[in-house]
Amino acid sequence: MSAPLKNPRHEAFVRGYVDGLPAYKAYLEAGYKCTVRAAAVESSKLLTKPDIQNRRRYLLEGLAESLMVSKESLCAELEQARALAHEHGQSAAATAASIAKARLLGIEAPKEVNVNLTATVNQMTDSELHFEIAAMINEIRAAKGMPPRPLPGQANEDETKH
């Protein structure tokens, strides 16, 4: 752990620099009174000092950790939003959070399903056409997470039990 620098202007300089200010501007905002040109030179010198480099590294590591975003953290935020929406009776917002969570995790049903017929329609018999259409419907049902329906020509489980 790196403690704040003993020199308060050095600490203010490093914090300004880590916050994204150009070195010369961080130098001036830390309280140094000089020209912009002198600030550019002096700030460059400060950046070479080991204690300044160590403090900068420490502050950047803390910043990186606080900005870390992962699927897990996003899922947790979405779950909190979903629970809050549910608590306030906002079912549309709760549903939207659930859908966003599903998308994030890659478990969303595809918007399009491509189905290829194995033969041209005019060359099929009626039973082949019925079978192909039923197979396409089952592919769409599967994409939506629904159970398939029996295909024409296949016996239902209920029919085989009797």
N, C-alpha and C positions, 0 to 999 in steps of 0.2 A: 504494500500500500504506500502510495506516495502522498506525503503530507503537503499542505499548501506551502508554497515557497515563502521564505522568511521575508523577502523584500515584497511588499504589497504591490508595487508597480510591476515587478516581474510577474507576479501571480495574475494581475489584471491583464498584462500583455499576453500571457499564455492562454488565458481563458478567452480573450477576444480573438486570438489567432485560431483556436480550436473551434470557436463559434462561426468561423468562416470569414473573418475580416482579413484583408491583405495585411501582411506583417507591418508595413509602415503605418497603416491606419490603427492597428491594434496598439502599436507603440504610442501613437499620439493620444489615443483614447485612454491609455493606461496612466496618463498624466504627465508625460514628458513634453516639455515645451521646446520645440525646435522647428526648423523648416521641414517640409515634406522630404526634401532631398536628404537632409541629415537623418530623418526618421527612417528612411529606406536603408541607409548605411548602418545605423545603430541597431535597427531591428534585425538586420541580417547577421550582425555580430552576436546578438543575443541568442538567435536560433542555433548557433554553433556551441553554446555552453551546455555541458552535460546535464546540469540540474534542470535547465529549461527543456532540454530534449526529453529527459525522463518524465518530467511533469506533463509535458505535451502528450507523450505516449500513454501515460496513465489516464489522462482525461479522455483521450480518443478511444481507449479500450472501454471505458465506462459508457461513453456515448454510443459506441457500436453495440454494446450489450442492451442498452435501453431502446435502441432502434431495431433490434432483432425481431423479425417477423417470420413466423413459420406457419405451416398448415395447422399445427396444434394450437398456436396462439390465436389464429384467425377463427378456428372452430370454436374455441372457448368464448371469444367475443360474440360470435354468431349465436351460440347457445345462450349467453347472457341476454342478448337482444331478444331471442325467441321467448325466453322465460319471462322477461319483463313485458313483452307484448301480450303474452298469454295472461299474465297477471292483471293487465289493464283491459282485458277483453278485446284486444285488437287482433282478431284472428287472421286478418289479411297480412298484417306485419309479421305475425308468428309464422305463417305459411311462407312468406317471402324469405325469412331467415332460414327456415328449414330447406328451402329450395337452394338458396345460396350455399348452404353447408354441403348439400348433396353435390352441387356443381364443383365445389372446391375439392371434394373427395373423389370426384370422377365417377359418381354413381348415378348420374343423370341419364335418363332414357334418351336415345338419339332422336333428333328432330326428323330425320329422314331415314328410311329403310329402302335400300336398293334390292329389288327382287328381279331375278332373271328367269324367264321362262325357258325351259329346256328344248322346246320345239315351237315352231310357229303355230299360232292359234288355229289357222285354217287346216293344219295337218293333224290336229288332235281330235280324238273321239270325245264325245260328251263326258264320259267318265274320267278321261285323262284331264280334260279342262276343269272339271269339278275338283279333282284331286289337286291340281296346280293352284287353283284359286284358294282352296282350303289351306294349302301349305303356305301361301303368301300371307293369309290371314294369321296363321300361327306364328309366322316370323314377326309380324307386327305386334301380336299379343306378347310374344317373348320379349321384344324390345321395350314394351310397356310394363314388364314384370308380371304379366298375367299368364295363367296356365293355358296350355294349348287345348284345342278342341280336337275330338277324334276326326281323323281324316276319312274321306269316303272310302269304302271298301275295307276299313278296319273295324273290328267289332269293339263296341264299348265294353268297359270292364263290367258295367252293370248287366249287360246282355249275356256275357260269358258266365256270370255267377248263377244265372237262373236256369 
